[in-house]
Amino acid sequence: STLWNVASPPSPGTNTSGFSALPSGFRLSNGSFSGISDETILWSATEVDASSAYIRYLQANSGFVNTYGNTKSNGFPVRCLRD
């Protein structure tokens, strides 16, 4: 089942996890965009090395959050949190 209610215009998900996010997609290093309706990939503050950092990957049809390194030449959103 789809966890994000992907619609036009986008509507909020169920928030069953307590973490609110909407799909935002990302920009590839070649300037093209992808995933606008079904993915959110957020940068982590943790670097893998000088040219890559960890990301958090959320997809509309999965309840899992995947973490892996990705090149810094791609463009992903940043989620800001207030203490």
mmCIF file of the N, C-alpha and C atoms, coordinates in Angstrom:
data_MODEL
# 
_entry.id   MODEL 
# 
loop_
_atom_site.group_PDB 
_atom_site.id 
_atom_site.type_symbol 
_atom_site.label_atom_id 
_atom_site.label_alt_id 
_atom_site.label_comp_id 
_atom_site.label_asym_id 
_atom_site.label_entity_id 
_atom_site.label_seq_id 
_atom_site.pdbx_PDB_ins_code 
_atom_site.Cartn_x 
_atom_site.Cartn_y 
_atom_site.Cartn_z 
_atom_site.occupancy 
_atom_site.B_iso_or_equiv 
_atom_site.pdbx_formal_charge 
_atom_site.auth_seq_id 
_atom_site.auth_comp_id 
_atom_site.auth_asym_id 
_atom_site.auth_atom_id 
_atom_site.pdbx_PDB_model_num 
ATOM 1   N N  . SER A 1 1  ? 0.833  -1.193 0.000   1.00 0.00 ? 1  SER A N  1 
ATOM 2   C CA . SER A 1 1  ? 0.000  0.000  0.000   1.00 0.00 ? 1  SER A CA 1 
ATOM 3   C C  . SER A 1 1  ? 0.869  1.246  0.000   1.00 0.00 ? 1  SER A C  1 
ATOM 4   N N  . THR A 1 2  ? 0.367  2.303  -0.578  1.00 0.00 ? 2  THR A N  1 
ATOM 5   C CA . THR A 1 2  ? 1.107  3.556  -0.636  1.00 0.00 ? 2  THR A CA 1 
ATOM 6   C C  . THR A 1 2  ? 0.988  4.287  0.695   1.00 0.00 ? 2  THR A C  1 
ATOM 7   N N  . LEU A 1 3  ? 2.120  4.626  1.267   1.00 0.00 ? 3  LEU A N  1 
ATOM 8   C CA . LEU A 1 3  ? 2.120  5.327  2.547   1.00 0.00 ? 3  LEU A CA 1 
ATOM 9   C C  . LEU A 1 3  ? 1.919  6.817  2.366   1.00 0.00 ? 3  LEU A C  1 
ATOM 10  N N  . TRP A 1 4  ? 2.453  7.371  1.283   1.00 0.00 ? 4  TRP A N  1 
ATOM 11  C CA . TRP A 1 4  ? 2.139  8.742  0.926   1.00 0.00 ? 4  TRP A CA 1 
ATOM 12  C C  . TRP A 1 4  ? 0.891  8.690  0.077   1.00 0.00 ? 4  TRP A C  1 
ATOM 13  N N  . ASN A 1 5  ? -0.005 9.590  0.314   1.00 0.00 ? 5  ASN A N  1 
ATOM 14  C CA . ASN A 1 5  ? -1.188 9.683  -0.520  1.00 0.00 ? 5  ASN A CA 1 
ATOM 15  C C  . ASN A 1 5  ? -0.825 10.570 -1.699  1.00 0.00 ? 5  ASN A C  1 
ATOM 16  N N  . VAL A 1 6  ? -0.250 9.962  -2.728  1.00 0.00 ? 6  VAL A N  1 
ATOM 17  C CA . VAL A 1 6  ? 0.229  10.721 -3.882  1.00 0.00 ? 6  VAL A CA 1 
ATOM 18  C C  . VAL A 1 6  ? -0.971 11.142 -4.715  1.00 0.00 ? 6  VAL A C  1 
ATOM 19  N N  . ALA A 1 7  ? -1.182 12.421 -4.792  1.00 0.00 ? 7  ALA A N  1 
ATOM 20  C CA . ALA A 1 7  ? -2.337 12.967 -5.511  1.00 0.00 ? 7  ALA A CA 1 
ATOM 21  C C  . ALA A 1 7  ? -1.909 14.255 -6.198  1.00 0.00 ? 7  ALA A C  1 
ATOM 22  N N  . SER A 1 8  ? -2.796 14.817 -6.961  1.00 0.00 ? 8  SER A N  1 
ATOM 23  C CA . SER A 1 8  ? -2.528 16.088 -7.610  1.00 0.00 ? 8  SER A CA 1 
ATOM 24  C C  . SER A 1 8  ? -3.622 17.069 -7.222  1.00 0.00 ? 8  SER A C  1 
ATOM 25  N N  . PRO A 1 9  ? -3.350 18.107 -6.453  1.00 0.00 ? 9  PRO A N  1 
ATOM 26  C CA . PRO A 1 9  ? -2.073 18.436 -5.845  1.00 0.00 ? 9  PRO A CA 1 
ATOM 27  C C  . PRO A 1 9  ? -1.731 17.452 -4.719  1.00 0.00 ? 9  PRO A C  1 
ATOM 28  N N  . PRO A 1 10 ? -0.435 17.408 -4.318  1.00 0.00 ? 10 PRO A N  1 
ATOM 29  C CA . PRO A 1 10 ? -0.032 16.466 -3.276  1.00 0.00 ? 10 PRO A CA 1 
ATOM 30  C C  . PRO A 1 10 ? -0.824 16.665 -1.984  1.00 0.00 ? 10 PRO A C  1 
ATOM 31  N N  . SER A 1 11 ? -1.149 15.582 -1.340  1.00 0.00 ? 11 SER A N  1 
ATOM 32  C CA . SER A 1 11 ? -1.854 15.652 -0.060  1.00 0.00 ? 11 SER A CA 1 
ATOM 33  C C  . SER A 1 11 ? -0.997 14.990 1.008   1.00 0.00 ? 11 SER A C  1 
ATOM 34  N N  . PRO A 1 12 ? -1.226 15.308 2.271   1.00 0.00 ? 12 PRO A N  1 
ATOM 35  C CA . PRO A 1 12 ? -0.371 14.770 3.331   1.00 0.00 ? 12 PRO A CA 1 
ATOM 36  C C  . PRO A 1 12 ? -0.518 13.264 3.484   1.00 0.00 ? 12 PRO A C  1 
ATOM 37  N N  . GLY A 1 13 ? 0.543  12.640 3.955   1.00 0.00 ? 13 GLY A N  1 
ATOM 38  C CA . GLY A 1 13 ? 0.519  11.203 4.237   1.00 0.00 ? 13 GLY A CA 1 
ATOM 39  C C  . GLY A 1 13 ? -0.229 10.918 5.520   1.00 0.00 ? 13 GLY A C  1 
ATOM 40  N N  . THR A 1 14 ? -0.098 9.710  6.003   1.00 0.00 ? 14 THR A N  1 
ATOM 41  C CA . THR A 1 14 ? -0.830 9.286  7.203   1.00 0.00 ? 14 THR A CA 1 
ATOM 42  C C  . THR A 1 14 ? -0.131 9.664  8.494   1.00 0.00 ? 14 THR A C  1 
ATOM 43  N N  . ASN A 1 15 ? 1.170  9.918  8.459   1.00 0.00 ? 15 ASN A N  1 
ATOM 44  C CA . ASN A 1 15 ? 1.978  10.265 9.627   1.00 0.00 ? 15 ASN A CA 1 
ATOM 45  C C  . ASN A 1 15 ? 1.919  9.183  10.700  1.00 0.00 ? 15 ASN A C  1 
ATOM 46  N N  . THR A 1 16 ? 1.731  7.930  10.318  1.00 0.00 ? 16 THR A N  1 
ATOM 47  C CA . THR A 1 16 ? 1.695  6.837  11.300  1.00 0.00 ? 16 THR A CA 1 
ATOM 48  C C  . THR A 1 16 ? 3.030  6.647  11.999  1.00 0.00 ? 16 THR A C  1 
ATOM 49  N N  . SER A 1 17 ? 4.119  7.127  11.405  1.00 0.00 ? 17 SER A N  1 
ATOM 50  C CA . SER A 1 17 ? 5.435  6.982  12.022  1.00 0.00 ? 17 SER A CA 1 
ATOM 51  C C  . SER A 1 17 ? 5.748  8.129  12.985  1.00 0.00 ? 17 SER A C  1 
ATOM 52  N N  . GLY A 1 18 ? 4.998  9.222  12.900  1.00 0.00 ? 18 GLY A N  1 
ATOM 53  C CA . GLY A 1 18 ? 5.308  10.401 13.701  1.00 0.00 ? 18 GLY A CA 1 
ATOM 54  C C  . GLY A 1 18 ? 6.302  11.331 13.024  1.00 0.00 ? 18 GLY A C  1 
ATOM 55  N N  . PHE A 1 19 ? 6.748  10.996 11.831  1.00 0.00 ? 19 PHE A N  1 
ATOM 56  C CA . PHE A 1 19 ? 7.692  11.807 11.056  1.00 0.00 ? 19 PHE A CA 1 
ATOM 57  C C  . PHE A 1 19 ? 6.967  12.311 9.824   1.00 0.00 ? 19 PHE A C  1 
ATOM 58  N N  . SER A 1 20 ? 6.667  13.579 9.788   1.00 0.00 ? 20 SER A N  1 
ATOM 59  C CA . SER A 1 20 ? 5.937  14.153 8.656   1.00 0.00 ? 20 SER A CA 1 
ATOM 60  C C  . SER A 1 20 ? 6.899  14.551 7.547   1.00 0.00 ? 20 SER A C  1 
ATOM 61  N N  . ALA A 1 21 ? 6.632  14.072 6.353   1.00 0.00 ? 21 ALA A N  1 
ATOM 62  C CA . ALA A 1 21 ? 7.418  14.447 5.173   1.00 0.00 ? 21 ALA A CA 1 
ATOM 63  C C  . ALA A 1 21 ? 6.553  14.238 3.949   1.00 0.00 ? 21 ALA A C  1 
ATOM 64  N N  . LEU A 1 22 ? 6.803  15.039 2.943   1.00 0.00 ? 22 LEU A N  1 
ATOM 65  C CA . LEU A 1 22 ? 6.135  14.876 1.659   1.00 0.00 ? 22 LEU A CA 1 
ATOM 66  C C  . LEU A 1 22 ? 7.191  14.590 0.607   1.00 0.00 ? 22 LEU A C  1 
ATOM 67  N N  . PRO A 1 23 ? 6.835  13.927 -0.479  1.00 0.00 ? 23 PRO A N  1 
ATOM 68  C CA . PRO A 1 23 ? 7.817  13.659 -1.528  1.00 0.00 ? 23 PRO A CA 1 
ATOM 69  C C  . PRO A 1 23 ? 8.319  14.969 -2.133  1.00 0.00 ? 23 PRO A C  1 
ATOM 70  N N  . SER A 1 24 ? 9.633  15.051 -2.314  1.00 0.00 ? 24 SER A N  1 
ATOM 71  C CA . SER A 1 24 ? 10.218 16.275 -2.850  1.00 0.00 ? 24 SER A CA 1 
ATOM 72  C C  . SER A 1 24 ? 11.125 16.014 -4.039  1.00 0.00 ? 24 SER A C  1 
ATOM 73  N N  . GLY A 1 25 ? 11.514 14.775 -4.251  1.00 0.00 ? 25 GLY A N  1 
ATOM 74  C CA . GLY A 1 25 ? 12.411 14.468 -5.345  1.00 0.00 ? 25 GLY A CA 1 
ATOM 75  C C  . GLY A 1 25 ? 13.811 14.980 -5.084  1.00 0.00 ? 25 GLY A C  1 
ATOM 76  N N  . PHE A 1 26 ? 14.615 15.003 -6.151  1.00 0.00 ? 26 PHE A N  1 
ATOM 77  C CA . PHE A 1 26 ? 16.001 15.415 -6.016  1.00 0.00 ? 26 PHE A CA 1 
ATOM 78  C C  . PHE A 1 26 ? 16.542 15.860 -7.370  1.00 0.00 ? 26 PHE A C  1 
ATOM 79  N N  . ARG A 1 27 ? 17.717 16.512 -7.350  1.00 0.00 ? 27 ARG A N  1 
ATOM 80  C CA . ARG A 1 27 ? 18.395 16.948 -8.565  1.00 0.00 ? 27 ARG A CA 1 
ATOM 81  C C  . ARG A 1 27 ? 19.667 16.134 -8.738  1.00 0.00 ? 27 ARG A C  1 
ATOM 82  N N  . LEU A 1 28 ? 19.818 15.542 -9.910  1.00 0.00 ? 28 LEU A N  1 
ATOM 83  C CA . LEU A 1 28 ? 21.036 14.797 -10.226 1.00 0.00 ? 28 LEU A CA 1 
ATOM 84  C C  . LEU A 1 28 ? 22.150 15.753 -10.631 1.00 0.00 ? 28 LEU A C  1 
ATOM 85  N N  . SER A 1 29 ? 23.381 15.287 -10.579 1.00 0.00 ? 29 SER A N  1 
ATOM 86  C CA . SER A 1 29 ? 24.525 16.148 -10.893 1.00 0.00 ? 29 SER A CA 1 
ATOM 87  C C  . SER A 1 29 ? 24.490 16.674 -12.329 1.00 0.00 ? 29 SER A C  1 
ATOM 88  N N  . ASN A 1 30 ? 23.755 16.004 -13.233 1.00 0.00 ? 30 ASN A N  1 
ATOM 89  C CA . ASN A 1 30 ? 23.650 16.484 -14.615 1.00 0.00 ? 30 ASN A CA 1 
ATOM 90  C C  . ASN A 1 30 ? 22.566 17.556 -14.779 1.00 0.00 ? 30 ASN A C  1 
ATOM 91  N N  . GLY A 1 31 ? 21.892 17.934 -13.685 1.00 0.00 ? 31 GLY A N  1 
ATOM 92  C CA . GLY A 1 31 ? 20.886 18.987 -13.712 1.00 0.00 ? 31 GLY A CA 1 
ATOM 93  C C  . GLY A 1 31 ? 19.461 18.507 -13.892 1.00 0.00 ? 31 GLY A C  1 
ATOM 94  N N  . SER A 1 32 ? 19.258 17.217 -14.137 1.00 0.00 ? 32 SER A N  1 
ATOM 95  C CA . SER A 1 32 ? 17.893 16.701 -14.286 1.00 0.00 ? 32 SER A CA 1 
ATOM 96  C C  . SER A 1 32 ? 17.290 16.408 -12.913 1.00 0.00 ? 32 SER A C  1 
ATOM 97  N N  . PHE A 1 33 ? 15.963 16.351 -12.866 1.00 0.00 ? 33 PHE A N  1 
ATOM 98  C CA . PHE A 1 33 ? 15.242 16.110 -11.624 1.00 0.00 ? 33 PHE A CA 1 
ATOM 99  C C  . PHE A 1 33 ? 14.514 14.780 -11.693 1.00 0.00 ? 33 PHE A C  1 
ATOM 100 N N  . SER A 1 34 ? 14.303 14.154 -10.529 1.00 0.00 ? 34 SER A N  1 
ATOM 101 C CA . SER A 1 34 ? 13.647 12.857 -10.484 1.00 0.00 ? 34 SER A CA 1 
ATOM 102 C C  . SER A 1 34 ? 12.916 12.689 -9.153  1.00 0.00 ? 34 SER A C  1 
ATOM 103 N N  . GLY A 1 35 ? 11.941 11.798 -9.118  1.00 0.00 ? 35 GLY A N  1 
ATOM 104 C CA . GLY A 1 35 ? 11.297 11.399 -7.874  1.00 0.00 ? 35 GLY A CA 1 
ATOM 105 C C  . GLY A 1 35 ? 10.372 12.410 -7.241  1.00 0.00 ? 35 GLY A C  1 
ATOM 106 N N  . ILE A 1 36 ? 9.954  13.447 -7.965  1.00 0.00 ? 36 ILE A N  1 
ATOM 107 C CA . ILE A 1 36 ? 9.183  14.539 -7.369  1.00 0.00 ? 36 ILE A CA 1 
ATOM 108 C C  . ILE A 1 36 ? 7.881  14.077 -6.728  1.00 0.00 ? 36 ILE A C  1 
ATOM 109 N N  . SER A 1 37 ? 7.286  12.994 -7.208  1.00 0.00 ? 37 SER A N  1 
ATOM 110 C CA . SER A 1 37 ? 5.989  12.576 -6.662  1.00 0.00 ? 37 SER A CA 1 
ATOM 111 C C  . SER A 1 37 ? 6.059  11.389 -5.719  1.00 0.00 ? 37 SER A C  1 
ATOM 112 N N  . ASP A 1 38 ? 7.228  10.746 -5.592  1.00 0.00 ? 38 ASP A N  1 
ATOM 113 C CA . ASP A 1 38 ? 7.226  9.537  -4.773  1.00 0.00 ? 38 ASP A CA 1 
ATOM 114 C C  . ASP A 1 38 ? 8.469  9.291  -3.934  1.00 0.00 ? 38 ASP A C  1 
ATOM 115 N N  . GLU A 1 39 ? 9.400  10.248 -3.860  1.00 0.00 ? 39 GLU A N  1 
ATOM 116 C CA . GLU A 1 39 ? 10.614 10.050 -3.068  1.00 0.00 ? 39 GLU A CA 1 
ATOM 117 C C  . GLU A 1 39 ? 10.982 11.315 -2.298  1.00 0.00 ? 39 GLU A C  1 
ATOM 118 N N  . THR A 1 40 ? 11.561 11.103 -1.148  1.00 0.00 ? 40 THR A N  1 
ATOM 119 C CA . THR A 1 40 ? 12.236 12.168 -0.425  1.00 0.00 ? 40 THR A CA 1 
ATOM 120 C C  . THR A 1 40 ? 13.585 11.620 0.001   1.00 0.00 ? 40 THR A C  1 
ATOM 121 N N  . ILE A 1 41 ? 14.621 12.333 -0.346  1.00 0.00 ? 41 ILE A N  1 
ATOM 122 C CA . ILE A 1 41 ? 15.986 11.954 0.030   1.00 0.00 ? 41 ILE A CA 1 
ATOM 123 C C  . ILE A 1 41 ? 16.580 13.153 0.749   1.00 0.00 ? 41 ILE A C  1 
ATOM 124 N N  . LEU A 1 42 ? 16.932 12.966 2.003   1.00 0.00 ? 42 LEU A N  1 
ATOM 125 C CA . LEU A 1 42 ? 17.432 14.066 2.825   1.00 0.00 ? 42 LEU A CA 1 
ATOM 126 C C  . LEU A 1 42 ? 18.908 13.861 3.133   1.00 0.00 ? 42 LEU A C  1 
ATOM 127 N N  . TRP A 1 43 ? 19.675 14.940 3.062   1.00 0.00 ? 43 TRP A N  1 
ATOM 128 C CA . TRP A 1 43 ? 21.070 14.863 3.469   1.00 0.00 ? 43 TRP A CA 1 
ATOM 129 C C  . TRP A 1 43 ? 21.182 14.590 4.956   1.00 0.00 ? 43 TRP A C  1 
ATOM 130 N N  . SER A 1 44 ? 22.184 13.840 5.338   1.00 0.00 ? 44 SER A N  1 
ATOM 131 C CA . SER A 1 44 ? 22.590 13.677 6.728   1.00 0.00 ? 44 SER A CA 1 
ATOM 132 C C  . SER A 1 44 ? 23.728 14.660 6.977   1.00 0.00 ? 44 SER A C  1 
ATOM 133 N N  . ALA A 1 45 ? 23.994 14.981 8.209   1.00 0.00 ? 45 ALA A N  1 
ATOM 134 C CA . ALA A 1 45 ? 25.128 15.846 8.529   1.00 0.00 ? 45 ALA A CA 1 
ATOM 135 C C  . ALA A 1 45 ? 26.434 15.063 8.550   1.00 0.00 ? 45 ALA A C  1 
ATOM 136 N N  . THR A 1 46 ? 26.374 13.742 8.363   1.00 0.00 ? 46 THR A N  1 
ATOM 137 C CA . THR A 1 46 ? 27.550 12.877 8.450   1.00 0.00 ? 46 THR A CA 1 
ATOM 138 C C  . THR A 1 46 ? 28.163 12.620 7.078   1.00 0.00 ? 46 THR A C  1 
ATOM 139 N N  . GLU A 1 47 ? 29.424 12.965 6.930   1.00 0.00 ? 47 GLU A N  1 
ATOM 140 C CA . GLU A 1 47 ? 30.138 12.718 5.684   1.00 0.00 ? 47 GLU A CA 1 
ATOM 141 C C  . GLU A 1 47 ? 30.629 11.279 5.612   1.00 0.00 ? 47 GLU A C  1 
ATOM 142 N N  . VAL A 1 48 ? 30.685 10.742 4.396   1.00 0.00 ? 48 VAL A N  1 
ATOM 143 C CA . VAL A 1 48 ? 31.367 9.476  4.137   1.00 0.00 ? 48 VAL A CA 1 
ATOM 144 C C  . VAL A 1 48 ? 32.841 9.785  3.902   1.00 0.00 ? 48 VAL A C  1 
ATOM 145 N N  . ASP A 1 49 ? 33.093 10.774 3.049   1.00 0.00 ? 49 ASP A N  1 
ATOM 146 C CA . ASP A 1 49 ? 34.434 11.280 2.751   1.00 0.00 ? 49 ASP A CA 1 
ATOM 147 C C  . ASP A 1 49 ? 34.270 12.690 2.185   1.00 0.00 ? 49 ASP A C  1 
ATOM 148 N N  . ALA A 1 50 ? 35.333 13.255 1.627   1.00 0.00 ? 50 ALA A N  1 
ATOM 149 C CA . ALA A 1 50 ? 35.286 14.642 1.145   1.00 0.00 ? 50 ALA A CA 1 
ATOM 150 C C  . ALA A 1 50 ? 34.284 14.848 0.007   1.00 0.00 ? 50 ALA A C  1 
ATOM 151 N N  . SER A 1 51 ? 33.970 13.798 -0.756  1.00 0.00 ? 51 SER A N  1 
ATOM 152 C CA . SER A 1 51 ? 33.085 13.965 -1.913  1.00 0.00 ? 51 SER A CA 1 
ATOM 153 C C  . SER A 1 51 ? 31.706 13.343 -1.738  1.00 0.00 ? 51 SER A C  1 
ATOM 154 N N  . SER A 1 52 ? 31.435 12.725 -0.589  1.00 0.00 ? 52 SER A N  1 
ATOM 155 C CA . SER A 1 52 ? 30.110 12.113 -0.390  1.00 0.00 ? 52 SER A CA 1 
ATOM 156 C C  . SER A 1 52 ? 29.674 12.213 1.061   1.00 0.00 ? 52 SER A C  1 
ATOM 157 N N  . ALA A 1 53 ? 28.355 12.121 1.253   1.00 0.00 ? 53 ALA A N  1 
ATOM 158 C CA . ALA A 1 53 ? 27.771 12.178 2.592   1.00 0.00 ? 53 ALA A CA 1 
ATOM 159 C C  . ALA A 1 53 ? 26.610 11.184 2.642   1.00 0.00 ? 53 ALA A C  1 
ATOM 160 N N  . TYR A 1 54 ? 26.192 10.854 3.849   1.00 0.00 ? 54 TYR A N  1 
ATOM 161 C CA . TYR A 1 54 ? 25.071 9.932  4.003   1.00 0.00 ? 54 TYR A CA 1 
ATOM 162 C C  . TYR A 1 54 ? 23.752 10.645 3.720   1.00 0.00 ? 54 TYR A C  1 
ATOM 163 N N  . ILE A 1 55 ? 22.809 9.892  3.181   1.00 0.00 ? 55 ILE A N  1 
ATOM 164 C CA . ILE A 1 55 ? 21.465 10.395 2.932   1.00 0.00 ? 55 ILE A CA 1 
ATOM 165 C C  . ILE A 1 55 ? 20.464 9.473  3.603   1.00 0.00 ? 55 ILE A C  1 
ATOM 166 N N  . ARG A 1 56 ? 19.263 9.987  3.810   1.00 0.00 ? 56 ARG A N  1 
ATOM 167 C CA . ARG A 1 56 ? 18.120 9.194  4.290   1.00 0.00 ? 56 ARG A CA 1 
ATOM 168 C C  . ARG A 1 56 ? 17.118 9.150  3.153   1.00 0.00 ? 56 ARG A C  1 
ATOM 169 N N  . TYR A 1 57 ? 16.771 7.946  2.718   1.00 0.00 ? 57 TYR A N  1 
ATOM 170 C CA . TYR A 1 57 ? 15.936 7.741  1.540   1.00 0.00 ? 57 TYR A CA 1 
ATOM 171 C C  . TYR A 1 57 ? 14.572 7.202  1.951   1.00 0.00 ? 57 TYR A C  1 
ATOM 172 N N  . LEU A 1 58 ? 13.513 7.952  1.652   1.00 0.00 ? 58 LEU A N  1 
ATOM 173 C CA . LEU A 1 58 ? 12.136 7.536  1.922   1.00 0.00 ? 58 LEU A CA 1 
ATOM 174 C C  . LEU A 1 58 ? 11.409 7.434  0.591   1.00 0.00 ? 58 LEU A C  1 
ATOM 175 N N  . GLN A 1 59 ? 10.679 6.341  0.404   1.00 0.00 ? 59 GLN A N  1 
ATOM 176 C CA . GLN A 1 59 ? 9.958  6.129  -0.845  1.00 0.00 ? 59 GLN A CA 1 
ATOM 177 C C  . GLN A 1 59 ? 8.491  5.870  -0.545  1.00 0.00 ? 59 GLN A C  1 
ATOM 178 N N  . ALA A 1 60 ? 7.616  6.313  -1.452  1.00 0.00 ? 60 ALA A N  1 
ATOM 179 C CA . ALA A 1 60 ? 6.173  6.269  -1.234  1.00 0.00 ? 60 ALA A CA 1 
ATOM 180 C C  . ALA A 1 60 ? 5.648  4.869  -0.968  1.00 0.00 ? 60 ALA A C  1 
ATOM 181 N N  . ASN A 1 61 ? 6.190  3.849  -1.581  1.00 0.00 ? 61 ASN A N  1 
ATOM 182 C CA . ASN A 1 61 ? 5.638  2.509  -1.434  1.00 0.00 ? 61 ASN A CA 1 
ATOM 183 C C  . ASN A 1 61 ? 6.388  1.651  -0.422  1.00 0.00 ? 61 ASN A C  1 
ATOM 184 N N  . SER A 1 62 ? 7.139  2.276  0.476   1.00 0.00 ? 62 SER A N  1 
ATOM 185 C CA . SER A 1 62 ? 7.901  1.539  1.468   1.00 0.00 ? 62 SER A CA 1 
ATOM 186 C C  . SER A 1 62 ? 7.824  2.228  2.818   1.00 0.00 ? 62 SER A C  1 
ATOM 187 N N  . GLY A 1 63 ? 7.735  1.453  3.873   1.00 0.00 ? 63 GLY A N  1 
ATOM 188 C CA . GLY A 1 63 ? 7.731  2.002  5.219   1.00 0.00 ? 63 GLY A CA 1 
ATOM 189 C C  . GLY A 1 63 ? 9.123  2.093  5.816   1.00 0.00 ? 63 GLY A C  1 
ATOM 190 N N  . PHE A 1 64 ? 10.145 1.765  5.036   1.00 0.00 ? 64 PHE A N  1 
ATOM 191 C CA . PHE A 1 64 ? 11.510 1.751  5.538   1.00 0.00 ? 64 PHE A CA 1 
ATOM 192 C C  . PHE A 1 64 ? 12.243 3.039  5.178   1.00 0.00 ? 64 PHE A C  1 
ATOM 193 N N  . VAL A 1 65 ? 13.207 3.404  6.023   1.00 0.00 ? 65 VAL A N  1 
ATOM 194 C CA . VAL A 1 65 ? 14.107 4.517  5.736   1.00 0.00 ? 65 VAL A CA 1 
ATOM 195 C C  . VAL A 1 65 ? 15.472 3.899  5.468   1.00 0.00 ? 65 VAL A C  1 
ATOM 196 N N  . ASN A 1 66 ? 15.974 4.087  4.270   1.00 0.00 ? 66 ASN A N  1 
ATOM 197 C CA . ASN A 1 66 ? 17.277 3.550  3.905   1.00 0.00 ? 66 ASN A CA 1 
ATOM 198 C C  . ASN A 1 66 ? 18.339 4.618  4.070   1.00 0.00 ? 66 ASN A C  1 
ATOM 199 N N  . THR A 1 67 ? 19.533 4.213  4.442   1.00 0.00 ? 67 THR A N  1 
ATOM 200 C CA . THR A 1 67 ? 20.662 5.120  4.625   1.00 0.00 ? 67 THR A CA 1 
ATOM 201 C C  . THR A 1 67 ? 21.837 4.608  3.820   1.00 0.00 ? 67 THR A C  1 
ATOM 202 N N  . TYR A 1 68 ? 22.428 5.478  3.022   1.00 0.00 ? 68 TYR A N  1 
ATOM 203 C CA . TYR A 1 68 ? 23.643 5.110  2.300   1.00 0.00 ? 68 TYR A CA 1 
ATOM 204 C C  . TYR A 1 68 ? 24.366 6.371  1.860   1.00 0.00 ? 68 TYR A C  1 
ATOM 205 N N  . GLY A 1 69 ? 25.608 6.218  1.433   1.00 0.00 ? 69 GLY A N  1 
ATOM 206 C CA . GLY A 1 69 ? 26.407 7.357  0.979   1.00 0.00 ? 69 GLY A CA 1 
ATOM 207 C C  . GLY A 1 69 ? 26.034 7.755  -0.437  1.00 0.00 ? 69 GLY A C  1 
ATOM 208 N N  . ASN A 1 70 ? 26.125 9.049  -0.714  1.00 0.00 ? 70 ASN A N  1 
ATOM 209 C CA . ASN A 1 70 ? 25.821 9.553  -2.043  1.00 0.00 ? 70 ASN A CA 1 
ATOM 210 C C  . ASN A 1 70 ? 26.728 10.734 -2.340  1.00 0.00 ? 70 ASN A C  1 
ATOM 211 N N  . THR A 1 71 ? 27.050 10.935 -3.609  1.00 0.00 ? 71 THR A N  1 
ATOM 212 C CA . THR A 1 71 ? 27.950 12.006 -4.003  1.00 0.00 ? 71 THR A CA 1 
ATOM 213 C C  . THR A 1 71 ? 27.346 13.390 -3.722  1.00 0.00 ? 71 THR A C  1 
ATOM 214 N N  . LYS A 1 72 ? 28.184 14.297 -3.279  1.00 0.00 ? 72 LYS A N  1 
ATOM 215 C CA . LYS A 1 72 ? 27.731 15.650 -2.948  1.00 0.00 ? 72 LYS A CA 1 
ATOM 216 C C  . LYS A 1 72 ? 27.366 16.467 -4.183  1.00 0.00 ? 72 LYS A C  1 
ATOM 217 N N  . SER A 1 73 ? 27.652 15.956 -5.373  1.00 0.00 ? 73 SER A N  1 
ATOM 218 C CA . SER A 1 73 ? 27.295 16.697 -6.589  1.00 0.00 ? 73 SER A CA 1 
ATOM 219 C C  . SER A 1 73 ? 25.808 16.571 -6.917  1.00 0.00 ? 73 SER A C  1 
ATOM 220 N N  . ASN A 1 74 ? 25.096 15.660 -6.243  1.00 0.00 ? 74 ASN A N  1 
ATOM 221 C CA . ASN A 1 74 ? 23.640 15.582 -6.382  1.00 0.00 ? 74 ASN A CA 1 
ATOM 222 C C  . ASN A 1 74 ? 22.987 16.571 -5.434  1.00 0.00 ? 74 ASN A C  1 
ATOM 223 N N  . GLY A 1 75 ? 21.764 16.951 -5.705  1.00 0.00 ? 75 GLY A N  1 
ATOM 224 C CA . GLY A 1 75 ? 21.068 17.919 -4.868  1.00 0.00 ? 75 GLY A CA 1 
ATOM 225 C C  . GLY A 1 75 ? 19.896 17.294 -4.136  1.00 0.00 ? 75 GLY A C  1 
ATOM 226 N N  . PHE A 1 76 ? 19.974 17.223 -2.826  1.00 0.00 ? 76 PHE A N  1 
ATOM 227 C CA . PHE A 1 76 ? 18.906 16.689 -1.992  1.00 0.00 ? 76 PHE A CA 1 
ATOM 228 C C  . PHE A 1 76 ? 18.464 17.737 -0.987  1.00 0.00 ? 76 PHE A C  1 
ATOM 229 N N  . PRO A 1 77 ? 17.213 17.688 -0.549  1.00 0.00 ? 77 PRO A N  1 
ATOM 230 C CA . PRO A 1 77 ? 16.749 18.647 0.458   1.00 0.00 ? 77 PRO A CA 1 
ATOM 231 C C  . PRO A 1 77 ? 17.436 18.455 1.807   1.00 0.00 ? 77 PRO A C  1 
ATOM 232 N N  . VAL A 1 78 ? 17.331 19.470 2.631   1.00 0.00 ? 78 VAL A N  1 
ATOM 233 C CA . VAL A 1 78 ? 17.833 19.447 3.995   1.00 0.00 ? 78 VAL A CA 1 
ATOM 234 C C  . VAL A 1 78 ? 16.641 19.677 4.915   1.00 0.00 ? 78 VAL A C  1 
ATOM 235 N N  . ARG A 1 79 ? 16.505 18.867 5.924   1.00 0.00 ? 79 ARG A N  1 
ATOM 236 C CA . ARG A 1 79 ? 15.433 19.053 6.907   1.00 0.00 ? 79 ARG A CA 1 
ATOM 237 C C  . ARG A 1 79 ? 16.018 19.726 8.131   1.00 0.00 ? 79 ARG A C  1 
ATOM 238 N N  . CYS A 1 80 ? 15.552 20.903 8.442   1.00 0.00 ? 80 CYS A N  1 
ATOM 239 C CA . CYS A 1 80 ? 16.059 21.662 9.589   1.00 0.00 ? 80 CYS A CA 1 
ATOM 240 C C  . CYS A 1 80 ? 15.174 21.395 10.793  1.00 0.00 ? 80 CYS A C  1 
ATOM 241 N N  . LEU A 1 81 ? 15.817 21.150 11.922  1.00 0.00 ? 81 LEU A N  1 
ATOM 242 C CA . LEU A 1 81 ? 15.113 20.902 13.173  1.00 0.00 ? 81 LEU A CA 1 
ATOM 243 C C  . LEU A 1 81 ? 15.525 21.943 14.196  1.00 0.00 ? 81 LEU A C  1 
ATOM 244 N N  . ARG A 1 82 ? 14.587 22.348 15.007  1.00 0.00 ? 82 ARG A N  1 
ATOM 245 C CA . ARG A 1 82 ? 14.873 23.316 16.053  1.00 0.00 ? 82 ARG A CA 1 
ATOM 246 C C  . ARG A 1 82 ? 15.011 22.577 17.373  1.00 0.00 ? 82 ARG A C  1 
ATOM 247 N N  . ASP A 1 83 ? 16.038 22.920 18.144  1.00 0.00 ? 83 ASP A N  1 
ATOM 248 C CA . ASP A 1 83 ? 16.207 22.325 19.487  1.00 0.00 ? 83 ASP A CA 1 
ATOM 249 C C  . ASP A 1 83 ? 15.164 22.839 20.432  1.00 0.00 ? 83 ASP A C  1 
# 
